[in-house]
Amino acid sequence: MIKVFTLDPSSIRTIDDIFELRARFGIEQFRLLWKFPTRWNFLLKENLKSRFKTKERKKAYLLLEKLSDFIIEIPENVVKDENSITLESWIIKADELYSTHKHNGIISNKNPNSKPHIKSIDELESWEEFNTSDCSRVKREAEEMSGCAAPLLYGSSQIHFVDPYFQMLGDKHIRPLEVFIKQVFGNLRSNNNVELYYHTGDSVLGGNIELKLKPIFERLLPKKTTIKIVRWPDNSLHNRFILTDIGGISFGIGLDDWDNGNHIEFDDISPITKENCKSKSPNGFPTFFNYAEGEKYSEIIEFSR
């Protein structure tokens, strides 16, 4: 699973702190940051002005630019009066956020009540919640599969689900897909401006897919949203992914669940960097497809509300 933390802007005291954060965060580390509050960049610059001289500050700004790849936005209304948050009051509001919207923890030098979910940058290595050694394995149940990719689903503006073997018999692909969509449009999404694609093989007739999925999408998609089912020649696809504009996850087995005990229970997952997810094939879709040169998708079935 991908872990998510909030970072106190005032906790950055030295250039070494920035290097430490850059080394510890990123999709390949299974760790991301919430941008809290939406004025986080402003508060960060305020902190740097008070700590660094002009030359060091410019270096700090350049080093911190890389952090933007690891930060995902959350809605402004998650915390009341967030525009009033200052460097001094940040930890109070962040603790309120933790109590109402559970995430993995808070990184701050301020912890007057010694709460276990708040640690400083110096304490990250020994913090059990920060450990991601067990994040590369997921139980093949819909909620668990969606949970492991949750920040990618609610934090991105373009999502590609890829599984060449979407099956119509039974619901082992349907159950995870339903929960994925619920996660995409849950209460942590800033807006509904998201492009959704599901790539699969073309062995299943398009009409059958439309008949099966239309009532599901009508029930789950918010108004003015669209999902496109992209069908490829069966030998064009191989791997199984969730790819987004902020990073992705590769699933060893697939985007189907273990069908209530009838199949393998656990799957191994691997992170995919934002840079790799940005790679596009000539026809506009990610290059993670094992298609022959010049091969095109068979059909796009579009569902809109």
C-alpha positions in Angstrom: 0.0 0.0 0.0 1.0 3.6 -0.5 1.4 5.5 2.8 0.5 9.2 3.1 1.8 11.8 5.6 1.5 15.5 6.3 4.6 17.6 6.6 4.9 20.6 8.9 6.5 23.4 6.7 8.5 24.6 9.8 10.1 21.2 10.3 12.5 21.9 7.4 15.5 23.5 9.2 18.5 22.6 7.1 19.5 21.6 3.5 20.2 18.1 5.0 16.5 17.9 6.0 15.5 18.5 2.4 17.9 15.8 1.1 16.4 13.4 3.8 12.8 14.1 2.6 13.8 13.6 -1.1 15.4 10.3 -0.3 12.4 9.1 1.8 9.5 10.1 -0.3 8.2 9.1 -3.8 6.0 6.5 -5.3 9.0 4.1 -5.5 9.3 4.4 -1.7 5.5 3.8 -1.3 5.3 7.2 0.4 3.5 10.4 -0.6 2.7 13.7 1.1 -0.7 15.5 1.5 -0.5 19.1 0.5 -1.9 20.5 3.7 -3.1 23.2 3.8 -3.5 24.3 0.1 -1.3 27.3 1.1 1.4 24.8 2.1 3.9 26.3 -0.4 3.4 29.8 1.0 4.0 28.6 4.5 7.1 26.7 3.4 8.6 29.8 1.8 7.8 31.8 4.9 9.7 29.2 6.9 12.7 29.2 4.5 12.9 33.0 4.7 13.3 32.9 8.4 15.9 30.1 8.3 18.1 30.6 5.2 20.2 33.4 3.8 19.4 34.4 0.3 21.9 32.1 -1.5 21.0 29.1 0.6 17.3 29.8 0.2 17.6 29.7 -3.6 19.3 26.3 -3.3 16.6 25.1 -0.9 13.9 26.2 -3.4 15.5 24.2 -6.2 15.9 21.1 -4.1 12.3 21.3 -2.8 10.9 21.5 -6.4 11.4 17.7 -6.6 9.1 17.3 -3.6 6.2 18.5 -5.8 6.2 15.1 -7.5 5.5 13.5 -4.1 2.7 15.8 -3.0 -1.0 15.3 -3.7 -3.7 17.8 -3.1 -6.8 17.3 -0.9 -10.0 19.4 -0.9 -9.9 22.9 0.7 -13.0 22.1 2.8 -11.3 19.1 4.6 -10.3 21.5 7.4 -12.3 24.6 8.4 -10.7 28.0 8.2 -7.6 26.6 6.6 -6.7 30.0 5.3 -6.0 31.1 8.9 -3.4 28.4 9.4 0.0 29.8 10.3 3.4 28.2 10.9 2.6 28.3 14.6 -0.9 26.8 14.4 -0.1 24.2 11.7 0.4 21.3 14.1 -2.9 21.9 15.8 -4.8 21.9 12.5 -2.8 18.9 11.2 -3.7 16.9 14.3 -7.4 17.8 13.7 -7.0 16.5 10.2 -5.5 13.3 11.4 -8.5 12.7 13.7 -11.1 13.3 11.0 -9.3 11.9 7.9 -7.0 9.1 8.9 -3.6 8.9 7.2 -0.3 7.4 8.3 1.0 10.3 10.4 2.4 13.8 10.8 6.0 14.9 10.4 6.7 17.8 12.7 9.3 18.9 15.3 6.4 20.1 17.4 4.8 17.3 19.6 4.0 18.8 23.0 1.8 15.9 24.0 4.1 13.2 22.7 1.5 11.7 20.4 2.7 8.5 18.6 1.5 9.6 15.2 3.7 12.7 15.2 7.4 12.3 14.5 10.3 14.6 13.5 12.4 14.2 10.4 15.2 12.8 12.6 12.9 10.1 13.9 11.7 8.8 10.5 14.0 5.8 10.2 13.0 4.3 13.6 9.2 5.1 13.2 7.3 1.8 12.6 4.5 3.6 10.8 7.0 4.9 8.3 8.3 1.4 7.5 7.2 0.3 4.0 8.9 -3.1 3.9 5.5 -4.9 3.8 3.8 -2.6 1.3 4.6 -4.7 -1.8 2.0 -7.4 -1.0 -1.7 -7.0 -1.1 -4.7 -9.3 -0.3 -6.7 -9.8 -3.5 -10.0 -8.4 -2.0 -11.6 -5.3 -3.5 -11.2 -3.0 -0.5 -7.6 -4.1 0.1 -6.7 -3.6 -3.6 -8.3 -0.2 -3.7 -6.7 0.8 -0.4 -3.2 0.0 -1.6 -3.6 2.5 -4.5 -5.9 5.0 -2.8 -3.8 8.2 -3.0 -3.3 7.6 -6.7 -7.0 7.1 -7.2 -8.2 10.2 -5.4 -5.2 12.4 -6.1 -4.7 12.1 -9.8 -6.4 13.7 -12.9 -5.8 10.8 -15.3 -6.2 7.1 -14.5 -5.5 4.0 -16.7 -6.6 0.6 -15.4 -5.0 -2.1 -17.4 -5.9 -5.8 -17.3 -5.9 -7.8 -20.5 -8.2 -10.5 -19.1 -11.3 -8.6 -17.9 -13.9 -11.4 -17.4 -17.6 -11.1 -17.7 -18.4 -14.4 -16.0 -18.8 -13.8 -12.2 -17.8 -10.6 -10.5 -14.1 -11.0 -9.7 -13.2 -8.1 -12.0 -16.4 -6.1 -11.3 -16.0 -6.0 -7.5 -12.6 -4.3 -7.5 -13.6 -1.9 -10.3 -16.6 -0.7 -8.3 -14.5 0.0 -5.3 -11.8 1.7 -7.4 -14.4 4.1 -8.8 -15.8 4.8 -5.3 -12.2 5.6 -4.2 -11.7 7.9 -7.2 -14.7 10.0 -6.4 -14.5 9.8 -2.6 -14.4 12.7 -0.2 -10.7 13.3 -0.7 -11.0 14.2 -4.3 -10.5 18.0 -5.0 -12.7 17.9 -8.1 -14.3 15.5 -10.6 -12.1 16.6 -13.5 -10.5 13.2 -14.0 -10.0 11.1 -17.2 -10.7 7.4 -16.6 -9.7 4.5 -18.9 -9.9 0.8 -18.6 -7.7 -1.2 -21.1 -8.5 -4.8 -21.7 -8.3 -7.5 -24.5 -11.0 -7.8 -27.2 -11.9 -11.5 -26.7 -15.1 -10.4 -24.9 -17.7 -8.9 -27.2 -18.1 -5.1 -26.8 -21.9 -5.4 -26.6 -21.6 -7.7 -23.6 -19.2 -5.3 -21.8 -21.6 -2.5 -22.4 -24.6 -4.4 -21.1 -22.7 -5.5 -18.0 -21.0 -2.2 -17.1 -23.6 0.4 -18.1 -25.8 0.0 -15.0 -22.7 0.0 -12.7 -21.3 3.2 -14.2 -24.7 4.9 -14.1 -24.8 4.1 -10.4 -21.2 5.1 -9.5 -20.1 7.9 -11.8 -20.9 11.4 -10.8 -22.6 13.6 -13.3 -20.5 15.1 -16.1 -17.9 12.3 -15.9 -16.8 9.7 -18.4 -15.0 6.4 -18.4 -13.6 4.8 -21.6 -13.1 1.1 -22.1 -10.3 0.6 -24.5 -10.2 -2.9 -26.1 -7.0 -4.1 -27.7 -6.1 -7.2 -29.7 -5.6 -10.0 -27.1 -1.9 -10.3 -27.8 -1.3 -6.6 -27.4 -1.6 -6.5 -23.6 0.3 -8.4 -21.0 1.0 -6.7 -17.7 -1.6 -5.4 -15.2 -1.4 -1.8 -13.9 -3.0 1.2 -12.4 -1.3 4.1 -14.1 -1.9 7.8 -13.2 -0.3 11.2 -13.8 1.3 11.0 -10.3 2.6 7.4 -10.4 1.4 3.9 -10.7 1.3 0.3 -9.4 1.9 -2.9 -11.3 -0.1 -6.0 -10.1 1.5 -9.3 -10.6 -1.7 -11.3 -11.1 -4.4 -8.8 -12.1 -7.1 -6.3 -11.2 -9.4 -9.1 -10.3 -10.0 -10.3 -6.7 -9.5 -13.9 -5.4 -13.2 -14.7 -6.0 -14.0 -15.5 -2.4 -11.2 -18.0 -2.0 -11.3 -19.7 -5.4 -8.0 -18.2 -6.6 -4.6 -17.1 -5.3 -5.2 -15.0 -2.1 -2.3 -12.5 -2.3 -0.6 -10.5 -5.1 2.8 -8.7 -5.3 2.7 -5.1 -6.3 5.4 -2.8 -7.6 5.5 1.0 -7.8 5.8 2.8 -11.1 7.4 6.3 -11.2 5.6 9.4 -12.4 8.1 9.7 -15.2 7.4 6.1 -16.5 3.7 6.7 -16.3 4.0 9.8 -18.4 5.6 7.8 -21.3 3.1 7.7 -24.1 2.8 5.5 -27.2 2.3 7.2 -30.6 -1.5 6.7 -30.3 -1.7 8.5 -27.0 -1.8 5.7 -24.5 0.9 4.6 -22.1 3.7 2.4 -23.5 3.3 -0.3 -20.9 1.4 -2.3 -23.5 3.3 -5.1 -25.3 1.8 -4.3 -28.7 3.3 -4.9 -32.1 4.7 -1.9 -34.0 1.8 -0.1 -35.7 -0.9 -2.1 -33.9 -3.9 -0.1 -32.8 -6.7 -0.6 -30.3 -9.7 -2.5 -31.5 -12.5 -0.3 -30.1 -13.3 2.4 -27.5 -16.6 2.1 -25.6 -17.5 5.3 -23.8 -19.7 5.6 -20.8 -20.8 9.2 -19.8 -23.1 10.7 -17.2 
